[in-house]
Amino acid sequence: MDSRLNILYNKKPCYDIVFSADFQRLIHELKGLEIESRRVCVVTDSHVASLYGDQIMDLLEGECKEKALFSFPAGEENKTLSTVKDIYTFLIEKKFDRKDLLLALGGGVVGDITGFVAATYLRGIDFVQIPTTLLAQADSSIGGKTGVDFDGYKNMVGAFYMPKLVYMNVSVLKTLDGRQFYSGFAEIMKHGLIKDGIFYEWLLENMYEICDRNVDIMQEMVERSCKIKKLVVEKDPTEKGERALLNFGHTIGHAIEKSKNFTLTHGECVALGAVAAAFISWKHSWLSMEEYYEIRDMFVPFNLPISIEDIDPQEILKLTKSDKKMENGSIKFILLKKVGKAVIDRNVSDEDILNALSEIHYVEDGE
Ligand SMILES: O=C(O)C(=O)C[C@@H](O)[C@H](O)[C@H](O)COP(=O)(O)O
């Protein structure tokens, strides 16, 4: 069943999220943005282009002034300024002006890059998010964080820039590659852990239906996840304070992502970072041992790692300190006071981090 949610920005209605089980309503929604008088460029990656590129281009036929599709090679390694430059060149060649529109069709990488191009091309043109992965639907397409990685550092260059619409076809998740599906689950679980213990319990209870990808359950899960994110980003759209809670699992997660040269998915790294942060929360006596183990073990049925081989803890510690979350020389670490309530803690020591890294560092017997 189609439903929608409006996101406020500075307390005013800003954009709608439409939840649907197909792409049929997309053109109707885009008509609300007057596409008949605009050029529309679909920005996507090589993988999503082969799955949905033709379908979206067919839907646009005769509905807008002119249509174009730009596709770049899939993968986090292409979330760079070089891809941004290629998109600018394409838009200039196609004579896109400020009244035109970009559609970001794909996962988090496509959404982040397209949003960044939209924020900067001609000092800002409109864009729409059409997220096609669980991670993008439940998390990254909402809240206006856009950007690229720089020199291997995650999301180092970017802008807060709001889409005009987010259109989610939840049924695309049915055929999403398993690793990508589970990667998104890490962010959903994060939402429960930081803000909503009841949602966390619901995820525990519905674990098997989620793994079976029942469309109704997936829609409910994505909608509930988006509602949690809505509450956080509406209060603090540009991360002056509380929005940093959404970084639970990311401080160590981003460091692992970089140290492993982006060979693990973002969600896999967030799961490892979340286990480490939950471990520190237990050591601070905020979580009980049972709660810590329950959180850790909940990642397992979703094929998410809870330990990792071949890491250099000192390197991860160093990378953790070069993440964007440093402020006046201390790390803004996100910990759990209890399940459903996260806090920003600036007193996490190097020793706390190294202990947490040894908890998630898998070392074979005899090594
Ligand atoms: O929207 C946010 O705010 C988030 O922190 C969501 C995160 O899950 C997401 O990965 C985000 O891109 C990380 O933000 P960053 O500022 O740490 O790069």
The ligand as a Gaussian input file, in Angstrom:
#p B3LYP/6-31G(d) Opt

LIG

0 1
 O       22.352000      10.978000       8.153000
 C       23.204000      10.998000       9.037000
 O       23.427000      11.997000       9.721000
 C       24.029000       9.812000       9.308000
 O       24.979000       9.887000      10.072000
 C       23.663000       8.553000       8.652000
 C       24.817000       7.574000       8.505000
 O       24.275000       6.283000       8.591000
 C       25.500000       7.727000       7.160000
 O       26.394000       6.688000       6.908000
 C       26.205000       9.035000       6.987000
 O       26.557000       9.225000       5.665000
 C       27.462000       9.165000       7.789000
 O       27.675000      10.520000       7.944000
 P       29.111000      11.107000       8.169000
 O       28.849000      12.545000       8.443000
 O       29.737000      10.426000       9.333000
 O       29.890000      10.862000       6.945000

